[in-house]
Structures are given as structure tokens and as C-alpha cells.
Amino acid sequence: MPEETVHESESKRSRTGIASYFRRLARRFGRGEPAPVDEEQTVTVSVPEEADLETEIEREDDELTLELEVAWTEVDDDVNTEAEASKATFELYEDNAEKWRWRLVHDNGNIIADGSEGYASAQKAEQGLESVRSNAPGAHIVDTSKDEDGPSEGGSSATFELFEDSADQWRWRLVHDNGNIIGDGGQGYSSKQKAKQGLRSVKENVRGASIDRLD
């Protein structure tokens, strides 16, 4: 059969953004799950237990190219170009004070993130969640209990902050470079590890999550 390009994409990313992309693939590959290869998470690929891995570095003038190639014999529709890889959904809703809010709900029913404020309109609430959608995947994690400073350069305009509240519960918040809290976990966790697991679920699922407006 002739060679066929099933999917191809190209974008400029920071070094940390590239690392976040590879970590997402590695986690899904390690768990034996379909891994989303595009930002919208509509194209996924499943890798078998064993495959051929080829690494090549090319130099042309002053430009270097690193190529990673994984090859195997396709079985059982290993590629899905109409996938919904995200396991979460954004819900837009109006609260009792007639403010619009958003929350990110996992398929298991748990709220894994929500906005830190109410908005005057559904449109502004959607703008708020879109800021989280674009910034969360590449955001660094800073543990405030260790008095860590945020990175001087990163793959996002926001940073995840891990902290312990007055009730000895661990929490996370996503803080934009302008100082605004644009999202948080909506709950306290019994340990730092569980809080990290919560925010990593957001990192993995936020990009491809659909938006459901609750009227």
C-alpha cells in the first residue's frame, strides 16, 4: 500500500511546553491507553506492548532536528481521528447570586477544577475557562510549602501553586502571571500527593474538554 499521512501538525512551543507534551504521551503509553497527539485531543494513537523506536539527530547548516519515530504493525484501529480523549467536561452555570461560573467535571462525577470567582455574563465565564484551557497544560507546579519561586520562563502564562490551608488540607490554585487566580481545585486534599494527582488530572483533560451550558 502507498504511504498515507493520517495526521500531521506543527507548532512552536517553549521547551517546557514540549516537555509537557511528551509527559502526556508517556503517561498514556505507560497505562496502555490511547494517547492524544493533537492539542484538541481529537486524534489518538495506541501503542502495543512492543514497538520499534528510532532516534535521529540531523544537522543542516546551523539548524538541528531531533526526530523520534515509533513503528509497529497496526491492529484494531490503533489510530482514532474522531476521538474525545478528554475525560472531563466544562459546565457553565448561573449561581444563586446570578453570577456565571464554570467547573470542570470528570466523567466519574468529581469536580476537578472550578473558577475562583463569579462572572457578570456567561461569555466572561467562558473567557475565564478558556484561559485555564490554554494555560493549564504547560503550567509549572510550585510548592509554596518549600518557599519555591516560580520559573523565570515557562510554557504557560500561569503557574500551579500547591499550598496547605488553615485546616491542614492541601489545595492547588492556578495563578496567572498578572496575579489573578484563574482556577482552583474546589476542594481540600488529605495529602500533597493527592492534590498533585488532582491538578495533573486537570492538566491531562482540560485541553479537549467540551463545554456544556446548564440553563
C-alpha positions in Angstrom: 0.0 0.0 0.0 1.2 3.6 -0.7 2.3 5.7 2.3 -0.6 7.7 3.8 -0.3 10.6 6.2 -3.1 10.1 8.8 -2.4 13.2 10.9 0.2 15.9 10.8 0.6 19.1 12.9 3.3 21.7 13.6 3.5 24.4 16.2 6.1 26.5 18.0 6.3 25.7 21.7 8.6 26.5 24.6 11.0 23.9 25.9 8.7 23.2 28.9 5.7 23.1 26.6 7.4 20.4 24.6 8.2 18.5 27.8 4.6 18.7 28.9 3.5 17.2 25.6 5.9 14.3 25.9 4.9 13.7 29.6 1.2 13.4 28.5 2.2 10.8 25.8 4.4 8.9 28.3 1.6 8.7 30.9 -0.9 7.4 28.5 1.5 5.0 26.8 2.6 3.7 30.2 -1.0 3.0 31.2 -1.7 1.3 27.9 -4.3 4.0 27.0 -4.9 5.8 23.7 -2.7 9.0 23.7 -3.9 12.3 22.2 -1.4 13.6 19.8 -3.1 16.9 19.0 -4.0 19.8 21.3 -7.7 19.4 20.8 -7.4 15.7 21.8 -9.4 14.5 18.8 -6.7 12.3 17.4 -5.4 9.4 19.5 -2.9 6.6 18.9 -2.5 3.3 20.8 1.0 1.8 21.1 1.3 -2.0 21.6 3.4 -3.7 24.3 6.5 -3.6 22.0 7.4 -1.3 19.1 10.5 -0.2 17.2 11.9 3.1 18.4 14.3 5.1 16.2 16.0 8.3 17.3 17.8 10.6 14.8 19.5 14.0 15.1 20.2 15.8 11.8 22.2 19.0 11.2 21.7 21.3 8.2 23.7 24.4 8.4 23.0 25.8 11.8 19.7 24.0 12.3 19.3 20.8 14.3 16.4 18.4 14.0 15.5 15.7 16.6 13.3 13.0 15.1 11.7 10.3 17.3 9.9 7.5 15.3 7.9 4.7 16.8 6.8 2.0 14.4 4.6 -1.1 14.6 2.1 -3.2 12.6 -1.3 -1.7 13.0 -4.1 -3.7 14.5 -7.6 -3.0 15.9 -7.8 0.7 14.7 -4.8 1.9 16.7 -5.4 5.4 15.3 -8.7 7.3 16.0 -9.1 10.6 14.2 -12.6 11.3 15.8 -11.7 10.8 19.4 -12.8 12.5 22.5 -9.8 11.8 24.6 -10.6 14.2 27.4 -12.4 12.5 30.4 -13.9 15.8 31.6 -16.5 18.4 30.6 -16.7 22.1 31.4 -20.1 23.1 32.9 -21.2 26.7 32.6 -23.9 27.7 35.1 -25.6 30.6 36.9 -25.4 30.5 40.7 -27.9 31.8 43.2 -26.4 35.3 43.1 -27.0 35.4 39.4 -23.3 35.2 38.7 -22.0 32.9 35.9 -19.4 30.3 36.9 -17.6 27.3 35.4 -16.5 23.9 36.8 -14.6 21.1 35.2 -16.3 17.8 35.9 -14.6 14.4 35.4 -16.5 11.5 33.8 -16.6 9.9 37.3 -18.7 12.8 38.5 -16.0 14.6 40.6 -15.4 18.3 40.2 -11.7 18.5 39.5 -11.5 22.3 38.9 -13.6 25.4 39.1 -13.3 29.2 38.7 -12.3 31.2 41.6 -15.0 33.9 41.0 -18.4 34.6 39.6 -18.7 36.5 36.3 -21.3 39.0 35.1 -22.1 37.0 32.0 -21.8 33.5 30.5 -19.4 35.0 27.9 -17.0 36.3 30.5 -17.1 32.9 32.4 -16.3 31.2 29.1 -13.4 33.5 28.6 -12.2 32.6 32.1 -12.3 28.8 31.4 -10.6 29.3 28.0 -7.7 31.0 29.9 -7.4 27.9 32.1 -7.7 25.6 29.0 -4.8 27.4 27.3 -2.5 27.8 30.3 -3.0 24.7 32.5 -1.4 22.0 30.3 2.0 23.8 30.2 1.9 25.4 33.7 4.7 24.7 36.2 3.9 23.4 39.6 5.3 25.4 42.6 5.2 24.0 46.1 4.7 27.1 48.3 5.4 25.0 51.5 9.0 24.8 50.2 9.2 28.5 49.6 9.8 27.9 45.9 9.9 30.7 43.4 8.0 30.5 40.1 10.0 29.8 36.9 11.5 32.7 35.1 10.4 31.2 31.8 7.8 28.5 31.1 5.4 27.1 28.6 2.4 29.0 30.1 1.3 32.4 31.3 0.2 30.8 34.6 1.6 28.6 37.5 0.1 25.9 39.6 0.6 26.7 43.3 0.4 23.9 45.9 -0.3 25.0 49.4 -1.6 23.9 52.8 -4.7 25.7 54.2 -5.6 26.6 57.8 -7.4 23.3 58.1 -4.3 21.3 57.2 -5.8 20.4 53.8 -3.7 20.5 50.7 -5.0 22.6 47.8 -3.9 24.0 44.4 -4.7 27.2 42.5 -3.7 28.3 39.0 -2.3 31.8 39.2 -1.9 33.9 36.0 1.2 36.0 35.6 -0.9 39.1 36.2 -1.6 37.8 39.8 -5.2 36.7 39.2 -6.3 33.2 40.4 -8.0 31.8 37.3 -8.8 28.4 38.7 -8.5 26.1 41.7 -9.3 22.6 42.8 -12.5 23.4 44.6 -11.7 21.2 47.5 -9.0 20.3 50.0 -7.0 17.1 49.9 -5.7 15.0 52.7 -2.1 15.0 51.3 0.1 16.9 48.9 0.3 13.8 46.7 -3.5 13.7 46.2 -3.6 17.4 45.5 -0.9 16.9 42.8 -2.9 14.0 41.3 -5.9 16.3 41.2 -4.1 19.1 39.3 -2.5 16.6 36.9 -5.9 15.3 36.0 -6.7 18.9 35.1 -3.6 19.2 33.0 -4.4 16.0 31.1 -8.1 16.6 30.5 -8.6 20.4 30.2 -7.5 20.8 26.6 -10.1 18.6 24.9 -13.0 19.1 27.4 -16.2 20.1 25.8 -18.4 22.9 27.2 -21.9 22.2 28.5 -24.0 25.2 29.4 -26.5 24.4 32.1 -29.7 26.6 31.8 
